[in-house]
Amino acid sequence: MDLTRRSFLKLAGATAAAATLTGVGLRKASASTDEPLRIKYTKEYFTVCTFCGVGCGVICNVRDGVIVNTEGDPDHPMNEGTLCPKGVAHYNVSYMFDEKGKPKPNPNRLTKPLRRKPGASDWEEMEWDEALEAIAKKFKETRDETFIEQENGVMVNRTDAINWLGSAFCNNEENYLFKKIISSSGIVNFDHCARL
Amino acid sequence: MNKLQYSSCQEEINRCKKIYKDFKDAATFIDAVCAEAANFFEENPVTPLPVLDEDMATTRIRAGNSLEMHPRLKTADVVNLLKRFNDAVIKANPGLKKIMKQVNESLDSFLANSADEVTKEEIFALRNSLIEETELEQDLATFLFSFMLTSFYRQHFKSTYEVLRTDLWEGGDCPLCGEMPHYGQLRADDGAKQLDCWLCGATWVHTRIKCPFCGNTEREDLGYFTVEGDDKVRVNYCKKCCQYYKLIDARKFHADGELVLAIHNLASLTHDLLARQEGFTPGSGLEWVNRDETTDDQD
């Protein structure tokens, strides 16, 4: 053992206590409780708010695979840390609070397509492929059945039977493709949910 | 901004007494040290460094180079201020008189054997030799030396802060002196991660999900921990370099005005201990935990 002056002093018991921060009142362990402090690990993930086309930056705080908080991303050029009331409530898309204030998964959140069969009173889950195929089939049938090529001798190439509602949840590229489908299908009744 | 004013320290100590458990006992001591520093600089005013050439400074900052400014300090002043702090230690705990006397003797010897002016590196070498040769533990030595150094640096840089374009700085180290940060805050108004230099007091905004030490942005490597039931202090870590720094979440206590984070750092040393126990080392190099607090080893 390398016997320095310091270790010699300690071995000889030359001092009653070493000069530490505890000696002047700064405790590192809590003095008010004997229980060890429990720590919680959390990770931060960047994402983009889906509520509107602005595309504000959001930081999701995730603990044990569960989102515990969402907040505006201060480094994002669009919102610089701020969020609108809907963006602030982004957390509630996934979770809501019970009577005791504890978070629980939001039961109203749809995670799978639902359908109600003709005559049925309840909704039932279906697979995405099945749902998309059914929608495409109905869409084509309706469009073909109601398509108007000429009106008063003028070519109009339209259908009045389909209404298309765009979504601010969709990004720029998706909305571009939607408009292409709308125009090529002859849909004239289209709108946007206009959350801005 | 940046200069440690006694009145701001007092306000911060009072605030910390309300928001941190077990800080009350230390408050009198911290207050006494702040008062000693304030009196010292009133009696021994420091001439600030000349105002920086703004264009040169901005060019360097824009290029991503810290100014790496370090003033040379008068040896006699360094020793005298440390001795005043030592007096405050004895007042707080008369049982430490014998050890602090040893420290003062070593300081006298340092003064006798050093040039008129010393660098930060020489001062840290003195700190290390005191830990080696006296019963002064690492944590108290870190407190005394970091508080002494930051007091001098902030006096020297009084007229430098105004021309420093920290808004152009994206690095993790301090744009002014190049030191690595030990703490920062999540600003109350926008949640931005604002790092504070423990040495010169410069502040700058750093990307939230990025390690200031190794520049890692891999989100799976980065995270933070808090103590259950208290989310005011976060210990941010990077698994790639295994280093940590602390963030005080100013949004949690609705703070008005500027925070003196040096005081919050002292009030949250529990988190330094926990970080060390979790296997992380301080990226700043400031060791606030004694060896026997993390292991059973005794030297």
Contacts between the chains, C-beta under 8 A, distances in Angstrom:
chain1	res1	chain2	res2	distance
A	4	B	132	6.1
A	4	B	133	7.3
A	4	B	299	8.0
A	5	B	132	7.8
A	5	B	133	5.2
A	5	B	134	7.9
A	6	B	131	7.6
A	6	B	132	5.8
A	6	B	133	6.1
A	6	B	134	6.8
A	6	B	135	6.8
A	6	B	299	7.3
A	7	B	299	5.5
A	9	B	134	7.9
A	9	B	135	5.8
A	10	B	135	7.5
A	10	B	298	7.5
A	10	B	299	7.5
A	14	B	135	7.8
A	15	B	98	6.2
A	15	B	99	5.9
A	15	B	135	4.9
A	16	B	95	6.2
A	17	B	95	6.4
A	17	B	96	7.5
A	18	B	99	7.3
A	18	B	135	4.8
A	18	B	136	7.6
A	18	B	137	4.8
A	19	B	89	7.0
A	19	B	96	4.9
A	19	B	99	4.5
A	19	B	100	6.8
A	19	B	103	7.7
A	19	B	134	7.9
A	19	B	135	5.8
A	19	B	136	4.9
A	19	B	137	5.8
A	19	B	140	5.1
A	20	B	137	4.3
A	20	B	139	5.6
A	20	B	140	5.5
A	20	B	290	6.3
A	21	B	26	7.8
A	21	B	137	7.8
A	21	B	139	4.5
A	21	B	140	5.3
A	21	B	143	6.1
A	21	B	269	6.9
A	21	B	288	7.8
A	23	B	89	7.9
A	23	B	92	7.8
A	23	B	93	4.9
A	23	B	95	7.3
A	23	B	96	5.7
A	23	B	140	7.3
A	24	B	26	6.6
A	24	B	29	4.5
A	24	B	89	5.8
A	24	B	92	4.2
A	24	B	93	5.5
A	24	B	96	7.8
A	24	B	140	7.3
A	25	B	25	3.7
A	25	B	26	3.8
A	25	B	27	7.8
A	25	B	28	7.3
A	25	B	29	5.4
A	25	B	92	6.4
A	26	B	25	7.8
A	26	B	26	4.2
A	26	B	29	7.4
A	26	B	30	8.0
A	26	B	143	7.8
A	26	B	266	6.2
A	26	B	269	6.2
A	27	B	22	5.1
A	27	B	25	7.2
A	27	B	26	7.6
A	27	B	269	8.0
A	27	B	270	7.6
A	28	B	139	7.9
A	28	B	269	4.8
A	28	B	270	5.1
A	28	B	272	7.0
A	28	B	273	4.3
A	28	B	288	7.9
A	28	B	289	7.2
A	28	B	293	6.8
A	29	B	270	6.6
A	29	B	273	6.9
A	30	B	21	6.1
A	30	B	22	5.9
A	30	B	270	6.8
A	31	B	22	5.1
A	31	B	25	7.8
A	32	B	21	6.0
A	32	B	22	6.2
A	37	B	227	5.0
A	37	B	228	7.2
A	37	B	270	6.8
A	37	B	274	6.6
A	38	B	227	7.1
A	38	B	228	4.2
A	39	B	225	4.6
A	39	B	226	6.8
A	39	B	227	5.8
A	39	B	228	6.9
A	39	B	274	5.9
A	39	B	278	7.4
A	40	B	225	6.1
A	40	B	226	5.6
A	40	B	227	7.8
A	40	B	228	5.7
A	41	B	223	5.9
A	41	B	224	7.7
A	41	B	225	4.9
A	42	B	223	6.1
A	42	B	224	5.8
A	42	B	225	6.9
A	42	B	226	7.1
A	43	B	219	6.7
A	43	B	220	7.6
A	43	B	222	7.3
A	43	B	223	4.3
A	44	B	208	6.6
A	44	B	209	5.3
A	44	B	219	7.0
A	44	B	222	7.2
A	44	B	223	7.0
A	44	B	224	7.5
A	45	B	209	7.9
A	45	B	219	5.8
A	46	B	209	6.4
A	46	B	219	7.4
A	59	B	208	6.4
A	59	B	209	7.5
A	71	B	191	5.8
A	72	B	190	7.7
A	72	B	191	6.6
A	73	B	208	6.9
A	74	B	187	7.6
A	74	B	190	4.9
A	74	B	191	4.8
A	74	B	192	3.8
A	74	B	193	7.3
A	74	B	205	7.9
A	74	B	208	6.4
A	75	B	192	7.3
A	75	B	207	5.2
A	75	B	208	5.7
A	80	B	190	6.2
A	81	B	189	8.0
A	81	B	190	3.5
A	81	B	191	4.7
A	81	B	192	6.1
A	82	B	190	7.1
